Amino acid sequence: WKRRGLRNTAPDKALSQKVNIITAMSSDGEVWIALTTCNTDSNVLMLFMSHLAKALTKESPDWRNSTVFVLDGVSVRQLSPYMYSFIGILSQV
């Protein structure tokens, strides 16, 4: 923060590398988070989902019976080629 009367800006600041976040949250308040510095494409999302499925299986082998996935902000056009992989992840882990 700047002193009163001075502008609180940094016009010549170099931008740092971006950080992307993928989050999963349960209705019980559990949260799983992945931070990446790469572009979050369908491959990254599928990697997160496969690790999430493994974690859920360790906690409760029957998690598939009571789980619903809501994907917000994901283009169906981008995700559709990976849906078969996602279905495989859900059935194999």
Secondary structure as GFF3:
##gff-version 3
##sequence-region A 1 93
A	DSSP	beta_strand	20	25	.	.	.	ID=ss1
A	DSSP	beta_strand	31	36	.	.	.	ID=ss2
A	DSSP	alpha_helix	42	59	.	.	.	ID=ss3
A	DSSP	three_ten_helix	63	66	.	.	.	ID=ss4
A	DSSP	alpha_helix	76	79	.	.	.	ID=ss5
A	DSSP	three_ten_helix	80	82	.	.	.	ID=ss6
A	DSSP	alpha_helix	83	92	.	.	.	ID=ss7
###
